[in-house]
Amino acid sequence: MQTKLEKEGGKLTVAVSGRVDTTTSPELEKTIFENIDGITALVLDLKEMSYISSAGLRVLLKSEKAMKAQGEMTLINVNNDVMEILDMTGFSDILTIG
């Protein structure tokens, strides 16, 4: 998994590529939480994400909860494979997908 960050005012875009699983999800969580102070819009660009496990879903849920207190979180460019996982788990109903 790799991440690329782009800050623009109160907006943080995190482009995530590769697999987000038990091994890599702590790294994603650390990246997000080290950078969301003062952020009102967190955008996760999942165009290059190939897979997300339950551990990765937990990071999304924790990030959503943190952002609700200070703004909003949106997932963009969700590919079909990841969208299928979000649909099956009900996360597509919980998270904002743009």
C-alpha positions in Angstrom: 0.0 0.0 0.0 1.1 3.5 -0.8 -0.4 6.9 0.1 0.0 10.3 -1.4 -1.2 13.4 0.5 -2.3 16.7 -0.9 -3.3 19.5 1.4 -5.3 22.5 0.2 -6.5 24.8 2.9 -8.8 22.8 5.1 -9.0 20.0 2.6 -6.8 16.9 2.8 -6.8 14.4 -0.1 -5.3 11.0 0.6 -4.7 8.9 -2.5 -4.5 5.2 -1.5 -3.1 2.6 -3.8 -2.6 -1.2 -3.4 -4.0 -3.4 -0.7 -5.3 -2.2 2.6 -5.3 -5.2 4.9 -4.2 -6.3 8.4 -0.5 -5.5 7.6 -1.0 -2.1 5.9 -4.1 -0.6 7.7 -2.1 0.6 10.7 0.1 2.7 8.3 -3.0 4.2 6.7 -4.5 5.0 10.1 -1.3 6.7 11.2 -1.1 8.7 8.0 -4.7 9.9 8.3 -4.6 10.8 12.0 -1.2 12.5 11.9 -2.6 14.9 9.2 -6.2 15.7 10.1 -5.7 18.4 12.7 -7.5 21.5 11.4 -8.9 19.6 8.4 -12.6 20.1 7.6 -12.8 17.9 4.5 -11.0 14.6 4.2 -11.1 13.0 0.8 -9.9 9.5 0.3 -9.1 8.8 -3.4 -9.4 5.0 -3.8 -8.9 4.9 -7.6 -5.7 2.7 -7.2 -6.9 0.7 -4.2 -7.0 -3.0 -5.2 -8.4 -4.5 -2.0 -9.7 -3.6 1.5 -10.0 -6.0 4.4 -12.0 -5.7 7.6 -9.0 -4.1 9.2 -9.0 -1.4 6.4 -12.8 -0.9 6.9 -12.2 -0.3 10.6 -9.7 2.5 9.6 -12.4 4.1 7.3 -15.0 3.9 10.1 -12.6 5.4 12.7 -11.7 8.2 10.2 -15.3 8.9 9.5 -16.1 9.2 13.2 -13.2 11.5 13.8 -14.1 13.7 10.8 -17.8 14.0 11.9 -16.6 16.0 14.8 -14.7 18.5 12.7 -16.1 18.3 9.1 -16.7 15.5 6.6 -15.1 12.6 4.9 -15.7 11.5 1.3 -14.5 8.6 -0.7 -13.9 9.2 -4.4 -13.0 7.2 -7.4 -14.1 3.9 -5.8 -13.4 1.1 -8.2 -15.8 -1.8 -8.7 -13.9 -4.4 -6.6 -13.7 -2.1 -3.5 -17.3 -0.9 -4.1 -18.5 -4.5 -4.0 -16.8 -4.9 -0.6 -18.3 -1.7 0.7 -21.8 -2.8 -0.6 -21.5 -6.3 0.9 -20.5 -4.9 4.3 -23.1 -2.1 4.4 -20.3 0.5 4.5 -21.7 2.1 1.3 -24.7 3.2 3.4 -22.5 4.6 6.2 -19.8 6.4 4.2 -20.2 9.3 1.8 -19.1 8.2 -1.7 -18.8 10.9 -4.3 
